[in-house]
Amino acid sequence: MDALTQLLHGFGDAVTPLNLLFALIGTLLGTAVGVLPGIGPAMTVALLLPITYVLEPTGAFIMFAGIYYGGMYGGSTTSILLNTPGESSSIMTAIEGNLMAKAGRGAAALGTAAIGSFVAGTIATLLLALVAPVVVTLAVAIGPADYFALALLAFVAVSTVLGASPVRGLASLCIGLFLGLVGTDLLTGQQRFTLGVPQLADGIDVVVVAVALFAVGEALHVASRLRHGPVQVMSSSGKFMTREDLRRSWKPWLRGTAFGFPFGALPAGGAEIPTFLSYATERRLTKHPEDFGRGAIEGVAGPEAANNAAAAGVLVPLLTLGLPTSATAAILLAAFQGYGIQPGPTLLTTESSLVWTLIASLFIGNTMLLVLNLPLVGLWVKLLKIPRPYLYAGILMFASLGSYAVNADPLDLVILLVLGLLGFAMRRFGWPVAPAVIGLILGPVAETNLRRALAISDGDLTTLVSSPFSVVVLLVAVAAVVGPPLLRRARRGQAVAA
Amino acid sequence: MSAVVVGYVPSDEGRAALRAGAAEARLRGGRLVVVNTTRGDALVDDRFLAGDALDDLRAELATLDVEAELRQPQTWDDVAEDLDAVADEVGADLIVIGLRRRSAVGKLILGSAASRILLTAHHAVLAVKA
């Protein structure tokens, strides 16, 4: 009950005209970037990180929360109408959603996606509000060694579970970890990888790296393959959801939520896996198997609910442990650090009003998205008509402006360009960007905890496996690396035997 | 056999150009080549015909009393060059395009395919107004 009272207080703080305006800006911006393929919430929040220097934390986080949720909504619109998923978590929606739109049922598909997202978002945010305080009470007991184990699990999970190739994921993670090492060592004052450049002594700013990898890398990637034909937009016309559609949708919504939230909340994170699971489940459970492959509403409702529930779930480890499990969560963590706030078990007590206002604003943003999005579908589709050169020129300008604003140092622009080329190369060769960003932001935190643990134990390495908690977490991490290749080999062995 | 090339976009200007082009082709006893193209730099471009709109145009061309064909060059490059290339290929006497009214500000920010065609084409150009 305590959590609910706190949440009501949060609503009290969130419902001021200014904060509502921030929520509105955030949701509109989030939907816009969600609609545009290649530009996601992580890139947008990274581009907007410099505004944290002038805005007070509550306003900034309300806006970021809006962008985060809005991005999930926007992705579904493009999936359904264009069959071009804006976000990787919308891939499953695109399958049945686009078929529905082709069959002239675009409005119903958009409807079930929007309402499903709203239902899942609301339930999952409520779960977040209820689960977070419980996790915090468990989390205060964990020591530096346990935290290091958790960070290791997050690293491994993000690098190997997401994306096609674990090796590429781990390599990308190492790039991030390395970039996080640049600067002055906090414990000894030693300069690391600064190449004697004085400006690097403070380390490379997270804003510069994130903007370079996401924005500059993506802009160069788009520029390298600028011209290909336009895609066809399905009409969003047709009948809105009928009673029959609603009857077929509500169970997938709830099941999707049930898949999404736990997967988001686990440090194995990500919204992709629950959407795959939800799609597979709906396909198996449906009473209309003949519709799958021809536009089944269940195949839209389930995955859409799952990805929004996962988005809320990701906030559980972020707010309670300071553990980001997605690229956007990592950037949010950087925003917290920018304000001098270290998310962790103490966050809920030290920054209680900020956290509860943030959670309350998630409810508000979610409602805004439902009200705004369906009438504005036409506007979002118009956004896709912007010629790419204009769009990406604008993004590059914001990227440079933001990176320069951090320290007013021209060297940052050079770093931006160099890392931007790196980001381009990563996209070109299929290296995922998210592990690099998570490595960069979580790396220093993990290092601090590791060194603290070793300092306490006087350099004894066994301290890392001294508590049952860290042993279990480390074993799971090892399983995440070793498991998939072993399974693949076993399956191949079977195939050969058969 | 002579030919008339029409630059077509689904708008009043495009339809005016199509009408004028069809009339010219009839006069000259030549065939009509309708070109619909785009720079392809936006994700969505409804001036590049697809689906129902494409079928409608084909049906409309079939009802004309002159021999007509539709081409959609997929070079995703300069629209003016696309038209000129088709005109070269079919040995066209004439390129027909539609002109739209542009404000002073519009002229400043928007590049005009029409003015590029007028200035750079190696063929005679007939510009009609909607």
Chai-1 contact restraints between the chains, C-beta under 6 A:
chainA,res_idxA,chainB,res_idxB,connection_type,confidence,min_distance_angstrom,max_distance_angstrom,comment,restraint_id
A,R227,B,G40,contact,1.0,0.0,6.0,A-B,restraint_1
A,R227,B,W76,contact,1.0,0.0,6.0,A-B,restraint_2
A,G229,B,G40,contact,1.0,0.0,6.0,A-B,restraint_3
A,G229,B,Q74,contact,1.0,0.0,6.0,A-B,restraint_4
A,P230,B,V44,contact,1.0,0.0,6.0,A-B,restraint_5
A,P230,B,D45,contact,1.0,0.0,6.0,A-B,restraint_6
A,P230,B,F48,contact,1.0,0.0,6.0,A-B,restraint_7
A,Q232,B,A50,contact,1.0,0.0,6.0,A-B,restraint_8
A,Q232,B,G51,contact,1.0,0.0,6.0,A-B,restraint_9
A,V233,B,V44,contact,1.0,0.0,6.0,A-B,restraint_10
A,L384,B,L43,contact,1.0,0.0,6.0,A-B,restraint_11
A,L384,B,V44,contact,1.0,0.0,6.0,A-B,restraint_12
A,K385,B,A42,contact,1.0,0.0,6.0,A-B,restraint_13
A,K385,B,V44,contact,1.0,0.0,6.0,A-B,restraint_14
A,P387,B,D41,contact,1.0,0.0,6.0,A-B,restraint_15
A,P387,B,A42,contact,1.0,0.0,6.0,A-B,restraint_16
A,R388,B,D41,contact,1.0,0.0,6.0,A-B,restraint_17
A,P389,B,D41,contact,1.0,0.0,6.0,A-B,restraint_18
